[in-house]
Amino acid sequence: MNTLKIILGSSSKFRQRVFAKITPTFESLSPDIDEKTIRDEDPKTLTRMIAHAKADALLPKIHEPAVLVTADQIVVVNGHVREKPRDEEECRAFLHSYNDQPVEVVNGIVATHTQTGMRAEGNDVVRIQFKHIPEAVIEQLILEGDVMHCAGGLRAEHPALQNSIASMDGTVESLRGVPLELTKRLIKQVES
């Protein structure tokens, strides 16, 4: 599929694992931006804006023709946007609030051709309906620590949360920040 080098603009180990399903050979670069300075009321627009800002930060570091893929993910509950929790207390509050609530996990993906500057963007949304999340599960997730690096403190694909999910519309790969079909399509758009 790929004729150009592929670069994933992310330091997320979850994204990197899923991205290997798209191409087994890719480079990973970590964008260094302050995501909190980028704001928009629309979750889809916000994730795309942050993904574009990550690409803008990384492009000066790339000196060869490649496709750069950047992404952002947020969680939306009752119209409120949630990014990575500031601390364990906020993470705990986030996880408690998902009890008996519908949750949306919104991904924004941007693919950029580093030589031509051509960009393609898109969004993917996973909808999850939770049942009650036991206190012991919340504490286990916080103790393990990965949820502190996830939008909304949510790792819905974690085995400990499986019994608390009533329904899910979307893929595990999307939960991990790389909607496979959308990402492949965007890469193909900028490659041609």
N, C-alpha and C positions, 0 to 999 in steps of 0.2 A: 504494500500500500504506500509506504513512505519512500520518496526519492530524496528528500532533504533530511538533514539531522533534525531530531526532535529534542526540544528542551522543555522540561517541566519547571515552571517558575513557582516552586513550592518547597518548603522544608518539612511539610507534613508527611510523616511516615505512612499514614493511612492513604493519602493521595498517591504516594510513590508506589505502594503495593498494588493499588488498583490500576495505575497508569501502565504498569508492566503488562497488563492484559491487552493494551492497545499496541504497544511496541516493546519488545524485550530489551531493546537498546535505546536508552535515552540518557541525557544528562539532566541533572537537577541543580537548579540555582535558587538561592533563597532571596526573595525580594525583601528589602529593608524599608518599609514604609510605615507611617503612622495611620493605620486604618481609621482610627477614631476621628481624624480630621476630615474624612470624606463622609458626607451625610446626604441622604435623600429619604423622603417619606415612603417611597415605593420600594419594597424589598427587592424586587427584580432589578430595578434600576440601580439600587445601592450595590448589589453584588456585582453587577457589570461594571459600575464605576470603579469599584475597588480592584477588580480584575484588570481593568485598563491601567490603573495607577501602578499596579505591580509590573505590568508589561513596560510602562514608561520608565520605571526605575531600573529594570534589567536590560533594556535595549542597548544603552551605552556600554555595557560590559560584554556584549556579544559581537564578535568581529568576523563572523562567517555566515553564509546563507544557512538559515535554519527556520523551523517553525517553533515559535515560542508559545507555550500554552500556559495561561495563568487563570486562576480561579478564586472564587470566594464563596463562602457559605454562611448563611445565617438561619436562625430558627425564628419562626413567627408563631406566637400564641396570643389569641384574643386581640390581634392587630398590633401587638407589641413585638418589636424586633429585639432579638437576643443574639449577642455575639459571644465571644469567649468570656467566661466568668472572670471577674476581677480577683476573687478569692474563694475559699471553700464555703464561706457563709452564703455568698451569692449563688454558687453552684448548687448548694443544698436547696435554696429557695427556688431556683429554676426547676430542679428535679421534682420537688414537691408540687409545683404548680402544674405539672403535666398529668397529675392524677385526674382521670375521667375527662380529659380535655383532648380536642383535636389539635394537632401540631403540624405545622408545615416546615419542611427543611428546604430552603431555597438555595439553589446553586446558580452562580453566574460564571460563565466560561468565556474566555477570549483567546482566540488563536491569532497570532501575528506572524507574518512572513518578515523575517529580519532584514531582508535585502530590499523588497519592494515596499514594505510598510503596510501592505494590505492586511486588513483585520476582518475577522468574522466573530460574531458574538451570539450568545444565546443563554437561555435559562432552562432549568429543570427543577421541578418541584416534587418532593415526596410528601404524601399526606399520611399521617399516622394518627390513629385513635388509640389512646392509652386507657387501660383500666387502672386500678389502684397499683401504685408502685410501693412495695413494702419498704419500710424504714431501713431494714437490714440491707436491702439491695442498694439503696441510696448511699448508705455509709460504705458499703463495699466498693462502689464505683469511685467515690471520693478518695478512699484509702489507696486504691490502685493508681489514681492520679491522671489517667489519660483524659478523663472528662474535663479536666481543667484546661485542656488544649483544644477543645471542641466547641463549635458554635452552640450556644445555649446549654453548655455542659452536658450535651446529649450525645451518647454513642448508642443509638437505638439498635444497632446490630450486635451489641454486647450480649453474650449468652445469658447473663443474669437478668436482662430486661425482657427476654422473649416471652415469659409468662404474663407480662404486664401489657403486651400489645394486643389490642382487640382486633385491629385491622391495619393494613398498610397498603398504600397504592404508590408503587415506585420500586426501585431496585436497591439492593445493598450497596452496589458500587456508587450510586448517587448519594446514599447516606454517608459514604466515605469521601465524598467531594469530587468524584469523577463520574458523571453520567456518561457511560461508554458510547452509546449511539450518537448523542449530541456532540461529544468531543471528537469522535472520528469524523463526523460530518463537517465540523468547523475546520479541522486540520485539512481535509480534502479541499474545502473551499479556498483556502489561502495557498495551497500547494499548486493549484492549477493556474 
